[in-house]
Amino acid sequence: ALSKALAEALELGLSADSSRPLREAQKVLRRLGGPAAAAPQAKKRRVESMKKEATPAPSSAASSDLLHSMAAAAGVRTCAVIAVEIAALRAKKAWAVEEEDYDLALELKTQEADANARFTQAVSMLGGGASAPDASLVAELEAVREQKAQAIEEEDFATAGVCRDREKEIQQQMQGQGSYEEADAALEAQSLVPELNFEALASLGVPAATLQHFSDGDDELWKATREQLEKMAASR
């Protein structure tokens, strides 16, 4: 009974430090081997449990935005890597033609066509050919459409109208920015690979079929590759 009364007193906010009877009760319980500290510990556990319950869950919209941004960043990097590969193949192909090694030039042309096909596929994975900055607009567009649908369901037509207007604005912005092109990838590639050499090419994950042509690459070849990238970047 004493233990129960002590626990109830502590839960009501009474402090053993400021109440002599409570301190005496705690001493008696300790001598008797009773759970003097059980009440405050139980209270502490309840408070911690309440704090956990009060912690807000991550916003689903924020999680969706983060996933869109991560996917866009990965897609842009893939396009940039392929742009480096295309530039290197073009530089090597030009060298082969100059050396009148037409068999090699033909092989490099075939590989370039394959790289171009992979580039087109990578661009499509960005979402209909949208450029990298559009990732945030795509996420906002989805959020606005969800908000509009909810407003219509709740018959909040004023909010639905605002969402409709914002949806049109976002779509116009996305169209105005154009599509992600080889020039965009080349610009990204120049910052991705500040120094071109065989090691840099290998670290990007360029296919082995392409790498085999650059194991003995000299400074002139890498300079020509850089020039090809600059030419690609200026093509927009």
N, C-alpha and C positions, 0 to 999 in steps of 0.2 A: 504493500500500500504506500509506503514511504517512497519507494522508487517511482511508482506511478505518479504520485503527487509532485515529485521533483521534476519529472519529465514534462508534466502539464504546465508547471510554472515556467520552465525554461522556454517552452513553445510559445507561451503568452508574451515572451519578451523580457521576463525578469532576469536580471543578471546576478550570478552567484557572487561576483566581485562587489556588488553594491548592496547585497542583502545578507545580513549575518545569519538569519535562520536557514537560508539556503546553503550557505557555506557549512553550517553545522550539520545539516542533513547530508550533504555530500561526504563529510568526514565519517558520519555514522555508517553510511553505505559502504565506504571503502573498508572500514573495519570489519563490516559484516560480509565483505566480499561481493557486495551488490553492484549492479551496473550503473555506477554513478555517472560515467561518461557516455552511457548509451544514448541518453536523450539528446544531448547536443550533437552527437554523431548522426543520429537519425534525422535531426533537423537539418544538418548540413547536407545529408544525402538528398533530402526533399528539395532544398533550395537549388542544389546542382541540377536535379532532375527538371525543375521548373525552368532553369536557365536554358537547358538543352531544348526543351519544348518550345521556348520562346525564340530560339535562333531561327531566323527565316531561311527557308530552303532557297537554293539558287534559282534565279528566274529562268524559266524555260526559254524566254525570248533572248536573254543574254547568252545562254548556252548555244542557241541556234546561231546567233551572230558570230560567236567565237568559232563554231564549226565552219561556217561559211568563210570566215577570214582565213582560217588555217588551210582549207581546201584551195582557196584562191591563191594563197602564197605558194603552196606546193605546186599548183598548176603553172604558175608564172615561172617558177624555178625550172620546171621540166622544159618549158618552151625555151628558156634562156640556154639551157644545156644543149638542146638540139640545135639552136642557132649557132653555138660555138662549133658543133660538129659540122654543120653545113658550111660555115665559113672555112673551116680547115679543109674540107673536101674540095671546095672550089679552088682554094689556093694550091692544093696538091695537084688538082686536075690541070690547072693552068701551067704548072711546072712540067707535068707529063707531056702536055701538048708542045711546049717549048722544046722539050728534049726529044720530041717525035716518038714518044713511047705511047702509041695509040691504043695498044691493048690495055695498058694501065689506065689511060684516060677514059676508056670505055667502062672499065670496072668501077672507077671512081664516079662516073656519071650515074651508073646504076645504083651505087650506094647513096649518092646524093638524092636520087629520086625516092629511095626508101626513107631517107631522113626527112624529106619534105612531106611524105605521107604521114610519118609519125608526128611531125609538127602540126599538120592539119588536124589530126586526131586529138593531140594535146590541147589545141586551141578550142576544139569543140567541147572538151571536158571542163573548160572554164565557164561554160553555161551559155551556149548559143553564140560563142565567139566574143563574149563580153571581155572588155579589157580589165586589167587588174583593179583599177580604182572603182570599178562598178560593183565589186564585191559588197561594199557597204550599202550601195543603192539596192542591190538585189535583196539583201537582208531587210532593209527598210521597206521595200515594196511588199515583201511577204507579210511583214508585221502590219502594215497599213491595210492590206487586204483582209487579214484576220480581224483587225479592229472594225473594218467596215461590215464584215459578215456578222460580227457579234452585235453591232449597232442595229443592223437591219432586223436581226432576230429579236432584239429588245424593243423594236419600233422606235428607236432613237434616230429619226431620220435626219435631224440636223447634223449629228455627228457623222452619220453615214455620208452625207453630202460633202462634209469637210474631207473625209477620207477619200472619197471619189476624186475630188479635185487634186489632192496630194498624190494620189496614184497616177493621175495623168501627168503631173509635173515630173515625177520620178521617171516615168517612161520616156518623156521627152529628153530628159537629161541623159538617159542611157543611150538613146538614139543619137544624140548630139556628140557623144564621146566617140562614137564609131566602134569598130571592131578591133580586137587585138590582132596585130599583124606582125610580120617578120621584123619590121623596123622596131617595134616595141620590144620584142624579144632580144634583138641585137643590142639595144640600149641597156637592157637589164643585164645581158651577158658581159658587157664591158665593165660593169661594176662588180659582177660576180667573179670574174677572172681578170684581175688587174695585170697579171703577168702570164703570158701564154708560153707553155712548153709542154713536153711530153707528160711530165708528172702531173701538171695541172689538168691536162686532158684526161688522164687516167683517173684522177681523183673525182672527176665529175661523173664517172660511170658511163663514159662513151663506149659504145659496143666494140668488142674485140676486133671485129671485121674492119672497123675504121681505124682503130689504134695501130694495127699492124703496119699501116702505111706511114706512121709518124715516129717509129722508134729511133730512126736515124735522122730525125728532122734537125735542120740547122737554124741559125738565127734568121736567115733570109726567109725560110718557110714560115716561121712564126710571125715575122714582120708582115709577110703577105697575108697571113690569116687575120692579123689585127686589121689590116687595110680592108679586107673583105667584110669584117664586122662593121667597120666604120661606114663602108659603102651601103651595107644593108640598113644600118641605122638611119642613114640620110635619105632612104628611099621613100619615106612616108610623104 
